[in-house]
Structure formats: C-alpha cells, structure tokens
C-alpha cells in the first residue's frame, strides 16, 4: 500500500511538471492533512503550519520539473520541501542580521554552494570572519545545515561521512563559532 502512495505521488508530481492543475489538487488532497500535522509539530502553531503547507504546494508547482524519481520517492521530495520551508520560517522568527548589506540585496539560494554563501557575507561581518576560521569541510557542513536546512542524516549522506562524524563536526564548529563571536 505504501508503495502505491509513493507511485501516486511520483506520477502526480510529473503531471504537475507538465502543468496539470488537477494533479496538484489531487496531490493536495492526498497529502495536505498529513503535511499540516508534520508542519505543526515543527512550527508549534496551526496558522504557521497551514502557511508552510501552502508555500510548499506553490514550490511543488514551480519546481515539479526538478523532481527526479531516481533520487528518491515523490512523497519524500514533497516532505523535504515542507521541512525546508518550516525550518526557514523558524529561522525567520529568530533571525539575527549578520550582514551590513542593504535590505533587498540577493539572499542565498538553494543552488548556492557553501563557499559562495560565505563569500556573500559582508567583509565586516564577524560571522564571516569566524566562519572563514573553520576548516573548509566543517564550514561547508555548518552552511549546509543552517542555511540549506539539511538534517544531520541528510548532511552525512551528502558529504559521504558517518553520521557521528557529522554531528561531532557541527557541535565542535558551533562551539568554535560561539567563542569567536563572543
């Protein structure tokens, strides 16, 4: 039964990529209530959860052509978008401005690599100085985790490293950043 749901999601996402609005509606009917529950556990507020789900479906509509079933199931892809959106919303509530750049300058995109994001920080920003003090691989892990919203396991998979190593790198790197910024 679970396999059928994954196939349905895959097919619906492919149909969305072709501009089929009824496929988006069917995907919404299939997953929206469960997605609201997941988002509410992350965001702790129903209104924010509903907003995250709505934003996720807008992203699905716009990014459906980037879905690749060879990289994972459609349902997994949908929930990754939801998780990323919810984490961005949480970060937005407690965001600190580390850049001296004027408002309206371009923000980091999902396609930027960690080194590009670090170089986009203001030259005067303490965070940039502290991040550049980290080894490149550890700096990449921090940026992927906190800018791109990757979980520890996603990060370990992307970097090809054991989960425990990634967790240790993040913990030690955050301690170093805290000391540097302090």
MIDOSE-1310 file (N, C-alpha, C; in nm, 2 decimals, decimal comma, always signed):
residues 182
xxxx	+0,08/-0,12/+0,00/+0,00/+0,00/+0,00/+0,09/+0,12/+0,00; +0,19/+0,13/+0,08/+0,28/+0,24/+0,09/+0,34/+0,27/-0,05; +0,38/+0,16/-0,12/+0,44/+0,17/-0,25/+0,35/+0,24/-0,35; +0,22/+0,21/-0,34/+0,12/+0,27/-0,43/+0,11/+0,42/-0,40
xxxx	+0,12/+0,46/-0,28/+0,11/+0,61/-0,24/+0,24/+0,67/-0,30; +0,35/+0,61/-0,29/+0,48/+0,67/-0,35/+0,46/+0,68/-0,50; +0,41/+0,58/-0,57/+0,39/+0,59/-0,71/+0,29/+0,70/-0,75; +0,18/+0,70/-0,67/+0,09/+0,81/-0,70/+0,15/+0,95/-0,69
xxxx	+0,23/+0,97/-0,58/+0,29/+1,10/-0,56/+0,39/+1,13/-0,68; +0,47/+1,03/-0,72/+0,56/+1,05/-0,83/+0,49/+1,09/-0,96; +0,38/+1,01/-0,99/+0,30/+1,04/-1,11/+0,24/+1,18/-1,10; +0,19/+1,22/-0,98/+0,12/+1,35/-0,97/+0,22/+1,46/-0,98
xxxx	+0,34/+1,44/-0,93/+0,45/+1,54/-0,94/+0,49/+1,56/-1,09; +0,50/+1,45/-1,16/+0,53/+1,45/-1,30/+0,42/+1,53/-1,38; +0,30/+1,50/-1,34/+0,19/+1,57/-1,41/+0,19/+1,72/-1,38; +0,23/+1,75/-1,25/+0,24/+1,90/-1,22/+0,35/+1,96/-1,31
xxxx	+0,45/+1,89/-1,33/+0,56/+1,95/-1,41/+0,51/+1,98/-1,55; +0,41/+1,90/-1,60/+0,35/+1,93/-1,73/+0,24/+2,03/-1,73; +0,22/+2,09/-1,61/+0,12/+2,20/-1,60/-0,02/+2,15/-1,57; -0,04/+2,03/-1,52/-0,17/+1,97/-1,49/-0,21/+2,01/-1,35
xxxx	-0,30/+2,11/-1,34/-0,35/+2,17/-1,22/-0,43/+2,06/-1,14; -0,50/+1,97/-1,21/-0,58/+1,87/-1,13/-0,48/+1,78/-1,06; -0,36/+1,76/-1,11/-0,26/+1,67/-1,04/-0,22/+1,74/-0,91; -0,20/+1,87/-0,91/-0,17/+1,94/-0,79/-0,28/+1,93/-0,69
xxxx	-0,40/+1,95/-0,73/-0,52/+1,93/-0,65/-0,52/+1,79/-0,59; -0,50/+1,69/-0,67/-0,50/+1,55/-0,62/-0,39/+1,53/-0,52; -0,27/+1,58/-0,55/-0,16/+1,57/-0,45/-0,20/+1,64/-0,32; -0,26/+1,76/-0,33/-0,30/+1,83/-0,21/-0,40/+1,74/-0,13
xxxx	-0,50/+1,69/-0,20/-0,60/+1,60/-0,13/-0,54/+1,48/-0,07; -0,43/+1,43/-0,13/-0,37/+1,31/-0,08/-0,28/+1,33/+0,04; -0,21/+1,45/+0,04/-0,11/+1,47/+0,14/-0,13/+1,59/+0,24; -0,21/+1,68/+0,21/-0,22/+1,81/+0,28/-0,25/+1,79/+0,43
xxxx	-0,34/+1,71/+0,47/-0,37/+1,69/+0,61/-0,26/+1,64/+0,69; -0,19/+1,54/+0,63/-0,07/+1,48/+0,70/+0,04/+1,59/+0,70; +0,06/+1,67/+0,60/+0,16/+1,77/+0,59/+0,14/+1,88/+0,70; +0,01/+1,91/+0,72/-0,02/+2,01/+0,82/+0,02/+1,96/+0,96
xxxx	+0,00/+1,83/+0,98/+0,04/+1,77/+1,11/+0,19/+1,77/+1,13; +0,27/+1,74/+1,02/+0,41/+1,75/+1,03/+0,46/+1,89/+1,05; +0,41/+1,98/+0,98/+0,45/+2,12/+0,99/+0,41/+2,18/+1,13; +0,30/+2,13/+1,18/+0,25/+2,18/+1,31/+0,35/+2,13/+1,42
xxxx	+0,40/+2,01/+1,41/+0,50/+1,96/+1,51/+0,62/+2,04/+1,50; +0,66/+2,09/+1,38/+0,78/+2,17/+1,37/+0,76/+2,31/+1,42; +0,65/+2,37/+1,38/+0,63/+2,51/+1,40/+0,55/+2,55/+1,52; +0,48/+2,45/+1,58/+0,40/+2,46/+1,71/+0,28/+2,55/+1,69
xxxx	+0,25/+2,60/+1,57/+0,13/+2,68/+1,56/+0,05/+2,64/+1,43; -0,07/+2,62/+1,44/-0,16/+2,58/+1,33/-0,15/+2,68/+1,21; -0,16/+2,81/+1,24/-0,16/+2,90/+1,13/-0,03/+2,90/+1,05; +0,08/+2,89/+1,12/+0,21/+2,88/+1,05/+0,22/+2,75/+0,98
xxxx	+0,17/+2,65/+1,03/+0,18/+2,52/+0,97/+0,10/+2,52/+0,83; -0,02/+2,58/+0,84/-0,10/+2,59/+0,72/-0,03/+2,68/+0,61; +0,04/+2,79/+0,66/+0,11/+2,87/+0,57/+0,23/+2,79/+0,50; +0,30/+2,71/+0,59/+0,41/+2,63/+0,53/+0,36/+2,53/+0,43
xxxx	+0,25/+2,47/+0,45/+0,19/+2,38/+0,36/+0,15/+2,45/+0,23; +0,09/+2,56/+0,24/+0,05/+2,64/+0,12/+0,18/+2,68/+0,04; +0,28/+2,73/+0,11/+0,41/+2,76/+0,04/+0,47/+2,64/-0,02; +0,46/+2,53/+0,04/+0,51/+2,40/-0,01/+0,45/+2,37/-0,14
xxxx	+0,31/+2,38/-0,15/+0,25/+2,34/-0,27/+0,28/+2,44/-0,38; +0,30/+2,57/-0,35/+0,34/+2,66/-0,45/+0,48/+2,62/-0,50; +0,57/+2,58/-0,41/+0,70/+2,54/-0,46/+0,69/+2,41/-0,54; +0,61/+2,32/-0,50/+0,59/+2,20/-0,58/+0,55/+2,23/-0,72
xxxx	+0,45/+2,32/-0,73/+0,41/+2,36/-0,87/+0,52/+2,42/-0,95; +0,60/+2,51/-0,89/+0,71/+2,57/-0,96/+0,83/+2,48/-0,99; +0,85/+2,39/-0,90/+0,97/+2,31/-0,90/+0,95/+2,16/-0,95; +0,83/+2,13/-0,98/+0,80/+1,99/-1,02/+0,89/+1,94/-1,12
xxxx	+0,93/+2,02/-1,22/+1,02/+1,97/-1,32/+1,15/+1,93/-1,27; +1,19/+1,97/-1,15/+1,32/+1,93/-1,10/+1,32/+1,80/-1,02; +1,20/+1,74/-1,00/+1,18/+1,62/-0,93/+1,24/+1,51/-1,01; +1,33/+1,42/-0,95/+1,39/+1,31/-1,01/+1,36/+1,19/-0,93
xxxx	+1,28/+1,10/-0,98/+1,24/+0,98/-0,91/+1,36/+0,89/-0,88; +1,47/+0,90/-0,96/+1,59/+0,82/-0,94/+1,66/+0,86/-0,81; +1,63/+0,98/-0,76/+1,70/+1,03/-0,64/+1,61/+1,00/-0,52; +1,49/+0,97/-0,53/+1,40/+0,94/-0,42/+1,26/+0,94/-0,46
xxxx	+1,17/+0,90/-0,36/+1,03/+0,90/-0,39/+0,97/+1,04/-0,39; +0,86/+1,05/-0,46/+0,80/+1,18/-0,47/+0,75/+1,23/-0,33; +0,70/+1,14/-0,25/+0,65/+1,18/-0,12/+0,76/+1,23/-0,04; +0,88/+1,17/-0,04/+1,00/+1,22/+0,03/+1,03/+1,36/-0,02
xxxx	+1,03/+1,38/-0,15/+1,06/+1,51/-0,21/+0,97/+1,62/-0,15; +0,84/+1,58/-0,15/+0,74/+1,68/-0,10/+0,77/+1,72/+0,04; +0,79/+1,62/+0,13/+0,81/+1,64/+0,27/+0,95/+1,71/+0,29; +1,04/+1,69/+0,21/+1,17/+1,77/+0,22/+1,15/+1,91/+0,19
xxxx	+1,06/+1,94/+0,09/+1,03/+2,08/+0,07/+0,96/+2,14/+0,19; +0,86/+2,07/+0,24/+0,79/+2,12/+0,36/+0,88/+2,14/+0,48; +0,97/+2,05/+0,50/+1,06/+2,06/+0,62/+1,15/+2,19/+0,60; +1,20/+2,20/+0,48/+1,29/+2,32/+0,44/+1,21/+2,45/+0,47
xxxx	+1,09/+2,45/+0,42/+1,01/+2,57/+0,44/+0,98/+2,60/+0,58; +0,94/+2,50/+0,66/+0,92/+2,52/+0,80/+1,04/+2,56/+0,88; +1,16/+2,51/+0,84/+1,28/+2,55/+0,91/+1,31/+2,69/+0,87; +1,29/+2,73/+0,75/+1,31/+2,87/+0,71/+1,22/+2,97/+0,79
xxxx	+1,10/+2,92/+0,81/+1,00/+3,00/+0,89/+1,05/+3,02/+1,03; +1,10/+2,91/+1,09/+1,15/+2,92/+1,23/+1,27/+3,01/+1,23; +1,36/+3,00/+1,14/+1,48/+3,08/+1,13/+1,44/+3,23/+1,12; +1,33/+3,25/+1,04/+1,29/+3,39/+1,02/+1,24/+3,46/+1,15
xxxx	+1,18/+3,38/+1,24/+1,13/+3,43/+1,36/+1,25/+3,47/+1,46; +1,36/+3,41/+1,45/+1,47/+3,44/+1,54/+1,60/+3,48/+1,47; +1,58/+3,54/+1,35/+1,69/+3,57/+1,26/+1,77/+3,69/+1,32; +1,90/+3,68/+1,32/+1,99/+3,79/+1,35/+2,05/+3,84/+1,22
xxxx	+2,06/+3,97/+1,21/+2,13/+4,02/+1,09/+2,28/+4,03/+1,11; +2,35/+3,95/+1,03/+2,50/+3,95/+1,04/+2,56/+4,02/+0,93; +2,49/+4,07/+0,84/+2,54/+4,14/+0,72/+2,52/+4,29/+0,72; +2,61/+4,36/+0,67/+2,60/+4,51/+0,66/+2,54/+4,54/+0,53
xxxx	+2,50/+4,44/+0,45/+2,44/+4,47/+0,31/+2,30/+4,53/+0,33; +2,27/+4,62/+0,24/+2,14/+4,69/+0,24/+2,03/+4,59/+0,22; +1,91/+4,62/+0,28/+1,79/+4,54/+0,26/+1,76/+4,53/+0,11; +1,72/+4,41/+0,06/+1,69/+4,40/-0,08/+1,80/+4,33/-0,16
xxxx	+1,92/+4,32/-0,11/+2,03/+4,25/-0,18/+1,99/+4,11/-0,18; +2,04/+4,04/-0,28/+2,00/+3,90/-0,30/+2,04/+3,81/-0,19; +1,95/+3,72/-0,15/+1,98/+3,63/-0,04/+2,03/+3,50/-0,10; +2,09/+3,41/-0,02/+2,14/+3,28/-0,07/+2,03/+3,20/-0,12
xxxx	+2,06/+3,13/-0,23/+1,96/+3,04/-0,29/+1,99/+2,90/-0,26; +1,90/+2,81/-0,29/+1,92/+2,67/-0,26/+2,03/+2,61/-0,35; +2,06/+2,68/-0,46/+2,16/+2,63/-0,55/+2,30/+2,67/-0,52; +2,32/+2,77/-0,43/+2,45/+2,82/-0,39/+2,52/+2,72/-0,31
xxxx	+2,65/+2,70/-0,34/+2,73/+2,61/-0,26/+2,78/+2,69/-0,13; +2,82/+2,61/-0,03/+2,86/+2,68/+0,10/+2,96/+2,78/+0,08; +3,06/+2,77/+0,00/+3,17/+2,87/-0,01/+3,11/+3,00/-0,07; +3,02/+2,99/-0,17/+2,96/+3,11/-0,23/+2,88/+3,18/-0,12
xxxx	+2,81/+3,11/-0,04/+2,73/+3,18/+0,07/+2,82/+3,25/+0,16; +2,93/+3,19/+0,20/+3,03/+3,25/+0,30/+3,08/+3,38/+0,24; +3,12/+3,37/+0,11/+3,18/+3,49/+0,05/+3,08/+3,60/+0,02; +2,95/+3,57/+0,03/+2,84/+3,67/+0,01/+2,82/+3,75/+0,14
xxxx	+2,87/+3,70/+0,25/+2,85/+3,78/+0,37/+2,94/+3,90/+0,37; +2,90/+4,00/+0,44/+2,97/+4,13/+0,44/+3,12/+4,11/+0,49; +3,21/+4,18/+0,43/+3,35/+4,17/+0,47/+3,37/+4,21/+0,62; +3,29/+4,30/+0,67/+3,30/+4,35/+0,80/+3,23/+4,26/+0,91
xxxx	+3,15/+4,16/+0,86/+3,07/+4,08/+0,95/+3,16/+3,99/+1,03; +3,13/+3,98/+1,16/+3,21/+3,89/+1,24/+3,18/+3,75/+1,21; +3,06/+3,72/+1,17/+3,03/+3,58/+1,13/+3,11/+3,53/+1,02; +3,13/+3,61/+0,92/+3,21/+3,57/+0,80/+3,36/+3,54/+0,85
xxxx	+3,41/+3,63/+0,93/+3,55/+3,61/+0,98/+3,55/+3,48/+1,06; +3,46/+3,45/+1,14/+3,46/+3,33/+1,22/+3,44/+3,21/+1,14; +3,35/+3,22/+1,04/+3,33/+3,10/+0,95/+3,45/+3,07/+0,87; +3,52/+3,17/+0,83/+3,64/+3,15/+0,75/+3,76/+3,09/+0,83
xxxx	+3,74/+3,10/+0,97/+3,84/+3,04/+1,06/+3,82/+2,89/+1,07; +3,71/+2,84/+1,02/+3,69/+2,70/+1,03/+3,75/+2,63/+0,90; +3,78/+2,50/+0,92/+3,83/+2,42/+0,80/+3,72/+2,42/+0,70; +3,75/+2,42/+0,57/+3,65/+2,43/+0,46/+3,54/+2,32/+0,47
xxxx	+3,58/+2,20/+0,51/+3,48/+2,09/+0,52/+3,38/+2,12/+0,63; +3,43/+2,17/+0,74/+3,34/+2,20/+0,86/+3,26/+2,32/+0,83; +3,32/+2,42/+0,76/+3,24/+2,54/+0,72/+3,13/+2,50/+0,63; +3,15/+2,41/+0,54/+3,05/+2,36/+0,45/+2,94/+2,29/+0,52
xxxx	+2,98/+2,21/+0,62/+2,88/+2,14/+0,70/+2,79/+2,23/+0,77; +2,84/+2,34/+0,83/+2,76/+2,44/+0,90/+2,67/+2,51/+0,81; +2,72/+2,55/+0,69/+2,63/+2,62/+0,60/+2,52/+2,54/+0,54; +2,56/+2,41/+0,51/+2,45/+2,32/+0,46/+2,35/+2,29/+0,57
xxxx	+2,39/+2,28/+0,69/+2,29/+2,25/+0,80/+2,20/+2,38/+0,83; +2,27/+2,49/+0,84/+2,19/+2,61/+0,89/+2,14/+2,71/+0,79; +2,19/+2,70/+0,67/+2,14/+2,78/+0,56/+2,05/+2,70/+0,47; +2,09/+2,58/+0,44/+2,01/+2,50/+0,35/+1,91/+2,41/+0,43
xxxx	+1,93/+2,40/+0,56/+1,83/+2,33/+0,64/+1,85/+2,18/+0,63; +1,96/+2,12/+0,60/+1,98/+1,98/+0,59/+1,99/+1,92/+0,73; +1,92/+1,81/+0,75/+1,93/+1,74/+0,88/+2,07/+1,67/+0,89; +2,10/+1,62/+1,01/+2,23/+1,56/+1,03/+2,24/+1,44/+0,93
xxxx	+2,14/+1,36/+0,92/+2,15/+1,24/+0,83/+2,16/+1,28/+0,69; +2,08/+1,39/+0,64/+2,10/+1,43/+0,51/+2,24/+1,49/+0,48; +2,29/+1,56/+0,58/+2,42/+1,61/+0,57/+2,53/+1,50/+0,55; +2,52/+1,40/+0,64/+2,61/+1,28/+0,63/+2,60/+1,22/+0,50
xxxx	+2,48/+1,20/+0,44/+2,47/+1,14/+0,31/+2,53/+1,23/+0,20; +2,50/+1,36/+0,21/+2,56/+1,45/+0,11/+2,71/+1,45/+0,11; +2,77/+1,45/+0,23/+2,91/+1,46/+0,24/+2,98/+1,33/+0,24; +2,90/+1,22/+0,24/+2,96/+1,09/+0,24/+3,04/+1,06/+0,36
xxxx	+2,99/+1,11/+0,48/+3,06/+1,09/+0,60/+2,97/+1,01/+0,70; +3,03/+0,95/+0,80/+2,94/+0,88/+0,90/+2,86/+0,99/+0,98; +2,74/+0,95/+1,02/+2,65/+1,04/+1,10/+2,72/+1,09/+1,22; +2,79/+1,01/+1,30/+2,85/+1,05/+1,42/+2,96/+1,16/+1,39
xxxx	+3,03/+1,14/+1,28/+3,14/+1,24/+1,25/+3,07/+1,38/+1,22; +2,97/+1,37/+1,14/+2,90/+1,50/+1,10/+2,85/+1,57/+1,23; +2,79/+1,49/+1,32/+2,73/+1,55/+1,44/+2,85/+1,61/+1,52; +2,96/+1,55/+1,53/+3,08/+1,60/+1,61/+3,13/+1,73/+1,54
xxxx	+3,14/+1,72/+1,41/+3,19/+1,84/+1,34/+3,10/+1,96/+1,37; +2,97/+1,94/+1,36/+2,87/+2,05/+1,38/+2,88/+2,10/+1,52; +2,89/+2,01/+1,62/+2,90/+2,05/+1,76/+3,02/+2,13/+1,78; +3,14/+2,08/+1,74/+3,26/+2,15/+1,76/+3,27/+2,28/+1,69
xxxx	+3,22/+2,28/+1,57/+3,22/+2,40/+1,48/+3,14/+2,51/+1,55; +3,02/+2,47/+1,60/+2,93/+2,57/+1,66/+3,00/+2,63/+1,79; +3,07/+2,54/+1,86/+3,14/+2,59/+1,98/+3,25/+2,69/+1,94; +3,32/+2,66/+1,83/+3,42/+2,75/+1,78/+3,36/+2,88/+1,74
xxxx	+3,25/+2,87/+1,67/+3,18/+3,00/+1,62/+3,14/+3,08/+1,74; +3,08/+3,01/+1,84/+3,03/+3,08/+1,96/+3,15/+3,16/+2,03; +3,26/+3,09/+2,04/+3,38/+3,15/+2,11/+3,43/+3,27/+2,02; +3,43/+3,25/+1,89/+3,48/+3,35/+1,80/+3,39/+3,48/+1,81
xx	+3,26/+3,45/+1,81/+3,16/+3,56/+1,80/+3,15/+3,63/+1,94; +3,19/+3,56/+2,05/+3,17/+3,61/+2,18/+3,26/+3,72/+2,21
